[in-house]
Amino acid sequence: MFLMQKSTEKLVEVLSLTDLFNPNHEKIVGRFHAGEEMQDPEKFSKGDMQFPSGEELPRCWLDSHYREG
């Protein structure tokens, strides 16, 4: 799955979907999708990610208390 980093507007290939879907994890492991060579994996803040279309991530992926309010 690919997401876009808001601060740089670069595509990031998500390598840890479990972390992405878990609202208790604030970071995901991924790598920039740029150039011809594979980039090294690094950690990204989920709060700085969005879908390539510009849509925000679902609240249930970010907030473990999303049902409370």
PASEBA-1860 file (N, C-alpha, C; in nm, 3 decimals):
! residues 69
1> MFLMQKST> 0.084/-0.116/0.000/0.000/0.000/0.000/0.090/0.123/0.000 ~ 0.045/0.225/-0.071/0.119/0.350/-0.077/0.040/0.461/-0.011 ~ 0.110/0.543/0.065/0.054/0.664/0.124/0.143/0.780/0.085 ~ 0.097/0.902/0.109/0.177/1.019/0.078/0.210/1.091/0.209 ~ 0.337/1.127/0.224/0.379/1.203/0.340/0.337/1.348/0.318 ~ 0.260/1.402/0.410/0.206/1.538/0.395/0.315/1.643/0.383 ~ 0.417/1.631/0.467/0.521/1.735/0.473/0.607/1.742/0.347 ~ 0.625/1.631/0.278/0.710/1.631/0.159/0.633/1.603/0.030
9> EKLVEVLS> 0.510/1.552/0.044/0.427/1.510/-0.070/0.493/1.400/-0.152 ~ 0.575/1.317/-0.086/0.639/1.203/-0.151/0.562/1.077/-0.118 ~ 0.561/0.981/-0.213/0.495/0.853/-0.188/0.580/0.765/-0.097 ~ 0.512/0.697/-0.006/0.576/0.606/0.088/0.511/0.470/0.073 ~ 0.592/0.368/0.050/0.542/0.230/0.047/0.535/0.180/0.191 ~ 0.417/0.146/0.238/0.398/0.099/0.375/0.439/-0.047/0.383 ~ 0.533/-0.077/0.474/0.582/-0.213/0.490/0.522/-0.283/0.611 ~ 0.454/-0.207/0.696/0.397/-0.264/0.819/0.248/-0.230/0.827
17> LTDLFNPN> 0.166/-0.305/0.755/0.023/-0.279/0.755/-0.038/-0.298/0.893 ~ 0.014/-0.390/0.972/-0.036/-0.410/1.108/-0.022/-0.282/1.189 ~ 0.092/-0.215/1.178/0.113/-0.089/1.249/0.019/0.020/1.196 ~ -0.005/0.019/1.067/-0.093/0.120/1.007/-0.235/0.107/1.061 ~ -0.285/-0.013/1.070/-0.423/-0.035/1.113/-0.441/-0.027/1.264 ~ -0.334/-0.040/1.341/-0.342/-0.040/1.487/-0.337/0.104/1.538 ~ -0.445/0.154/1.600/-0.448/0.292/1.647/-0.353/0.319/1.764 ~ -0.299/0.216/1.828/-0.206/0.234/1.938/-0.062/0.254/1.891
25> HEKIVGRF> -0.037/0.235/1.763/0.097/0.256/1.707/0.100/0.390/1.636 ~ 0.191/0.476/1.679/0.200/0.611/1.623/0.287/0.618/1.498 ~ 0.367/0.516/1.476/0.459/0.516/1.361/0.439/0.390/1.277 ~ 0.474/0.403/1.151/0.471/0.290/1.058/0.611/0.274/0.998 ~ 0.641/0.157/0.951/0.766/0.133/0.880/0.735/0.136/0.731 ~ 0.815/0.213/0.659/0.795/0.224/0.515/0.921/0.273/0.448 ~ 0.909/0.296/0.319/1.023/0.352/0.245/0.971/0.441/0.135 ~ 1.047/0.546/0.110/1.010/0.637/0.001/1.011/0.561/-0.131
33> HAGEEMQD> 0.918/0.593/-0.215/0.909/0.532/-0.347/0.957/0.636/-0.448 ~ 1.088/0.640/-0.466/1.147/0.740/-0.555/1.274/0.683/-0.616 ~ 1.301/0.721/-0.739/1.422/0.675/-0.805/1.411/0.531/-0.852 ~ 1.520/0.480/-0.902/1.523/0.345/-0.957/1.561/0.241/-0.854 ~ 1.634/0.281/-0.750/1.678/0.186/-0.648/1.584/0.190/-0.529 ~ 1.567/0.073/-0.464/1.485/0.066/-0.344/1.550/0.147/-0.232 ~ 1.469/0.225/-0.165/1.518/0.305/-0.054/1.519/0.220/0.073 ~ 1.598/0.261/0.170/1.604/0.190/0.298/1.477/0.217/0.378
41> PEKFSKGD> 1.428/0.115/0.451/1.310/0.135/0.535/1.340/0.235/0.648 ~ 1.239/0.311/0.684/1.250/0.404/0.796/1.113/0.418/0.861 ~ 1.109/0.483/0.977/0.983/0.501/1.049/0.923/0.636/1.012 ~ 0.790/0.635/0.996/0.715/0.756/0.962/0.601/0.774/1.061 ~ 0.573/0.896/1.097/0.460/0.926/1.184/0.331/0.910/1.105 ~ 0.234/0.837/1.163/0.106/0.821/1.093/0.033/0.954/1.080 ~ 0.056/1.046/1.173/-0.008/1.177/1.166/0.036/1.259/1.047 ~ 0.149/1.223/0.986/0.202/1.295/0.870/0.172/1.221/0.740
49> MQFPSGEE> 0.079/1.126/0.745/0.045/1.047/0.627/-0.098/1.075/0.581 ~ -0.119/1.061/0.452/-0.252/1.069/0.393/-0.253/0.982/0.269 ~ -0.371/0.957/0.216/-0.380/0.881/0.092/-0.329/0.967/-0.023 ~ -0.277/0.907/-0.129/-0.227/0.985/-0.243/-0.332/1.079/-0.303 ~ -0.460/1.048/-0.284/-0.567/1.135/-0.334/-0.583/1.261/-0.251 ~ -0.515/1.267/-0.134/-0.527/1.381/-0.045/-0.623/1.356/0.071 ~ -0.690/1.241/0.069/-0.784/1.207/0.175/-0.708/1.167/0.301 ~ -0.760/1.209/0.416/-0.698/1.176/0.544/-0.716/1.028/0.575
57> LPRCWLDS> -0.629/0.975/0.663/-0.643/0.837/0.708/-0.766/0.826/0.798 ~ -0.830/0.710/0.800/-0.947/0.691/0.887/-0.910/0.714/1.034 ~ -0.999/0.776/1.106/-0.975/0.807/1.247/-0.948/0.680/1.328 ~ -1.013/0.568/1.291/-0.994/0.443/1.365/-0.853/0.388/1.351 ~ -0.774/0.437/1.257/-0.635/0.396/1.243/-0.544/0.482/1.330 ~ -0.593/0.598/1.372/-0.510/0.695/1.444/-0.545/0.710/1.591 ~ -0.671/0.690/1.626/-0.720/0.719/1.761/-0.788/0.596/1.820 ~ -0.730/0.540/1.926/-0.787/0.421/1.987/-0.919/0.449/2.059
65> HYREG> -0.950/0.576/2.082/-1.075/0.614/2.149/-1.175/0.674/2.051 ~ -1.167/0.636/1.926/-1.251/0.697/1.823/-1.399/0.676/1.845 ~ -1.438/0.574/1.917/-1.579/0.548/1.943/-1.636/0.628/2.059 ~ -1.550/0.693/2.135/-1.593/0.763/2.256/-1.637/0.906/2.231 ~ -1.625/0.955/2.113/-1.665/1.093/2.100/-1.685/1.137/1.965
END
